[in-house]
Structure formats: C-alpha cells, structure tokens
C-alpha cells in the first residue's frame, strides 16, 4: 500500500511538473502576445496622430483657399434699390467679373451712401468664411 502511494505521489509530482512547465510556457506566450499588442497599439496611435495631423493641414489649406476666394467679394443684403453712382460702380464691378482689392475697397468705403432714404435697410458687408462669421458674432 505504501508503495502504491509513493508511485501515485511520483506520478502526481510528474503531472504537477508538467502542469507547471505548461503554465510557464503559457505565461511566456501571454507576455509575447501582450508585447505584440502593445506594439500594435503604439503603432496605431502613431498612425492615428499622423492622420489627424494631415486632416488639420488639409482643413487649414481649405480655409486659406476659401479666404482667398472670398477676399474680393461683397455681400449685398436688405430691402431697397441701389442708387446713384454707387449702383453703376457696383454693376460695373459685377459685370467685369474681375474683382480687385481697390474696387472692393471703394465699394466698402462708399457703402454708407447707398440709400437715398435713411429708413431703407440695405447692407454691404465683406464676404466671410463660416469661421470668420462665427468669430465676428462673438
């Protein structure tokens, strides 16, 4: 009976050693998988940061292009008709299709003279981008 218990103990010890060895292998494998995942995560974050930077650059270029396109534009709003010499100047400016800074400057300087009657509501403003309008509202 004692011999059987010793043999069984030896068998259990061998099994335990095999389980411990397998546990060690699994721990090493888990550590390598964790390292691999950490590397992938860091690479993904770096890639995401690169894409975000590119998106910001593209948005900035789009904003600059929009500003450039709107630079020489004016917006005329309100009720009433344009009168006098200003009407001719604005029409000429619109018909030519070429918009220069000097022409816009002259229109903006003389915009107060557009209405014959003080109660008419007419506004001439710079053409602004969406962000510039939001900034101006504040």
C-alpha positions as CSV (number, residue, x, y, z in Angstrom):
1,X,0.0,0.0,0.0
2,X,2.8,2.4,0.8
3,X,4.5,1.6,-2.5
4,X,1.3,2.4,-4.3
5,X,1.0,5.7,-2.6
6,X,4.6,6.5,-3.4
7,X,4.1,5.6,-7.0
8,X,1.0,7.7,-7.1
9,X,2.8,10.6,-5.5
10,X,5.6,10.3,-8.1
11,X,3.0,10.3,-10.9
12,X,1.3,13.3,-9.4
13,X,4.6,15.1,-9.0
14,X,5.4,14.4,-12.6
15,X,2.0,15.7,-13.6
16,X,2.4,18.7,-11.4
17,X,5.8,19.4,-13.0
18,X,4.3,19.1,-16.5
19,X,1.5,21.5,-15.5
20,X,4.0,24.0,-14.0
21,X,6.0,23.8,-17.2
22,X,2.9,24.3,-19.3
23,X,1.9,27.2,-17.1
24,X,5.4,28.8,-17.6
25,X,5.1,28.3,-21.4
26,X,1.6,29.9,-21.4
27,X,2.9,32.9,-19.3
28,X,5.8,33.4,-21.8
29,X,3.3,33.2,-24.7
30,X,1.0,35.6,-23.0
31,X,3.9,38.0,-22.4
32,X,4.8,37.9,-26.0
33,X,1.2,38.5,-27.1
34,X,1.0,41.4,-24.7
35,X,4.2,42.9,-26.1
36,X,2.9,42.4,-29.6
37,X,-0.4,44.1,-28.8
38,X,1.3,47.0,-27.1
39,X,3.5,47.5,-30.2
40,X,0.4,47.4,-32.4
41,X,-1.4,49.8,-30.2
42,X,1.5,52.2,-30.2
43,X,1.8,51.9,-33.9
44,X,-2.0,52.5,-34.3
45,X,-1.8,55.6,-32.1
46,X,1.2,57.0,-34.1
47,X,-0.7,56.3,-37.3
48,X,-3.8,58.0,-36.0
49,X,-1.8,61.0,-34.9
50,X,-0.3,61.2,-38.4
51,X,-3.8,61.1,-40.0
52,X,-5.1,63.8,-37.6
53,X,-2.1,66.0,-38.5
54,X,-2.8,65.5,-42.2
55,X,-6.5,66.3,-41.7
56,X,-5.6,69.5,-39.9
57,X,-3.3,70.5,-42.7
58,X,-6.0,69.9,-45.3
59,X,-8.6,71.8,-43.3
60,X,-6.1,74.7,-43.0
61,X,-5.5,74.7,-46.7
62,X,-9.2,74.6,-47.4
63,X,-9.8,77.6,-45.1
64,X,-7.0,79.5,-46.8
65,X,-8.4,78.7,-50.2
66,X,-11.9,79.8,-49.1
67,X,-10.5,83.1,-47.7
68,X,-8.6,83.7,-50.9
69,X,-11.8,83.1,-53.0
70,X,-13.9,85.4,-50.8
71,X,-11.3,88.1,-50.4
72,X,-12.6,90.5,-53.1
73,X,-16.3,89.6,-52.7
74,X,-19.0,91.7,-51.1
75,X,-22.4,90.7,-49.9
76,X,-25.4,93.0,-50.5
77,X,-28.4,92.3,-48.4
78,X,-31.6,94.1,-47.4
79,X,-34.6,95.8,-48.9
80,X,-34.4,98.7,-51.4
81,X,-32.6,99.5,-54.6
82,X,-29.1,100.6,-55.1
83,X,-29.0,104.3,-56.1
84,X,-26.8,106.8,-57.9
85,X,-23.2,106.4,-58.8
86,X,-22.7,103.5,-56.4
87,X,-25.2,101.5,-58.4
88,X,-23.2,102.0,-61.6
89,X,-19.9,101.2,-59.8
90,X,-21.2,98.0,-58.3
91,X,-22.8,97.0,-61.6
92,X,-19.6,97.6,-63.5
93,X,-17.7,95.7,-60.9
94,X,-20.0,92.8,-61.1
95,X,-20.2,92.8,-65.0
96,X,-16.4,92.8,-65.4
97,X,-16.1,89.7,-63.4
98,X,-12.7,90.8,-62.3
99,X,-12.6,91.7,-58.7
100,X,-9.7,93.7,-57.4
101,X,-8.9,94.8,-53.9
102,X,-9.1,98.5,-54.9
103,X,-12.6,98.1,-56.4
104,X,-13.8,96.3,-53.3
105,X,-12.2,99.0,-51.1
106,X,-14.0,101.8,-53.0
107,X,-17.4,100.0,-52.6
108,X,-16.8,99.3,-48.9
109,X,-15.8,103.0,-48.3
110,X,-18.9,104.3,-50.0
111,X,-21.4,101.8,-48.8
112,X,-23.0,104.3,-46.4
113,X,-24.1,106.5,-49.4
114,X,-26.1,103.7,-51.0
115,X,-29.5,104.5,-49.6
116,X,-31.3,107.6,-50.5
117,X,-33.6,107.4,-47.5
118,X,-32.4,106.7,-44.0
119,X,-35.1,104.2,-43.3
120,X,-34.2,101.9,-46.1
121,X,-32.4,98.8,-44.9
122,X,-29.5,97.8,-47.1
123,X,-26.3,96.3,-46.0
124,X,-23.0,95.7,-47.8
125,X,-20.5,93.6,-46.0
126,X,-17.4,91.6,-46.6
127,X,-17.9,88.0,-47.8
128,X,-16.6,86.0,-44.8
129,X,-15.9,82.3,-44.3
130,X,-18.1,80.4,-41.8
131,X,-15.4,80.5,-39.1
132,X,-14.9,84.3,-39.6
133,X,-18.7,84.8,-39.3
134,X,-18.7,82.8,-36.1
135,X,-15.8,84.8,-34.7
136,X,-17.5,88.1,-35.7
137,X,-20.7,87.1,-33.9
138,X,-18.8,86.7,-30.6
